Amino acid sequence: MRIPHELGDEFPDQASLIGRLTKTNYEFGRLAAAYDEVNRQIWRIESEDAPTADEVLEELKKRRLLLKDDIETLLTK
């Protein structure tokens, strides 16, 4: 099953840059790993594999959005 909101889905035109930066830029790699982890947690909750409180889900979504913004900033530099 495909997890929605993967970085490649969010930035389809930047896939090769994402791959390169993940391997060569420590900060980008750290942000991408954190984004992937939060995104997977959200997916597990939304698919009811790991039910949790609505507040927790909302905080995770806010965290994912902040990480996405930080990643986008690095992609545009």
C-alpha positions as CSV (number, residue, x, y, z in Angstrom):
1,M,0.0,0.0,0.0
2,R,1.3,3.4,-0.9
3,I,1.7,6.1,1.8
4,P,0.3,9.4,0.7
5,H,2.2,12.7,1.0
6,E,5.7,11.2,0.4
7,L,8.2,13.9,-0.5
8,G,8.3,12.7,-4.2
9,D,4.5,13.3,-4.3
10,E,4.8,16.7,-2.7
11,F,7.6,17.9,-4.9
12,P,7.3,15.8,-8.1
13,D,9.4,18.2,-10.2
14,Q,12.2,18.0,-7.6
15,A,12.6,14.2,-7.3
16,S,16.2,14.1,-8.5
17,L,17.2,17.0,-6.4
18,I,15.6,15.4,-3.3
19,G,17.5,12.2,-3.9
20,R,20.8,14.1,-4.3
21,L,20.3,16.4,-1.3
22,T,19.3,13.5,0.9
23,K,22.7,11.9,0.2
24,T,24.9,14.9,0.2
25,N,23.3,17.5,2.6
26,Y,23.2,16.5,6.2
27,E,20.5,19.1,7.2
28,F,18.3,18.1,4.2
29,G,18.7,14.4,5.0
30,R,17.8,15.0,8.6
31,L,14.7,17.0,7.6
32,A,13.6,14.4,5.0
33,A,14.0,11.6,7.5
34,A,11.9,13.5,10.1
35,Y,9.3,14.3,7.5
36,D,9.1,10.6,6.4
37,E,8.7,9.5,10.0
38,V,6.0,12.0,10.9
39,N,4.2,11.2,7.6
40,R,4.2,7.5,8.3
41,Q,2.9,8.1,11.8
42,I,0.0,10.1,10.3
43,W,-0.7,7.4,7.8
44,R,-0.8,4.7,10.5
45,I,-3.2,6.8,12.5
46,E,-5.5,7.7,9.6
47,S,-5.6,4.1,8.4
48,E,-6.6,3.1,11.9
49,D,-3.5,0.9,12.4
50,A,-2.6,3.1,15.4
51,P,-5.7,5.0,16.6
52,T,-5.0,8.0,18.8
53,A,-6.5,11.3,20.0
54,D,-7.5,13.9,17.5
55,E,-5.2,16.4,19.2
56,V,-2.1,14.1,18.6
57,L,-3.0,13.8,14.9
58,E,-3.4,17.5,14.5
59,E,0.0,18.2,16.1
60,L,1.6,15.6,13.8
61,K,0.0,17.3,10.8
62,K,1.3,20.7,11.9
63,R,4.8,19.2,12.4
64,R,4.7,17.6,8.9
65,L,3.7,21.0,7.4
66,L,6.6,22.8,9.2
67,L,9.0,20.1,8.0
68,K,7.7,20.4,4.5
69,D,8.2,24.2,4.6
70,D,11.8,23.8,5.8
71,I,12.4,21.2,3.0
72,E,10.9,23.5,0.4
73,T,13.2,26.3,1.6
74,L,16.3,24.2,1.1
75,L,15.0,23.0,-2.3
76,T,14.7,26.5,-3.6
77,K,18.2,27.6,-2.5
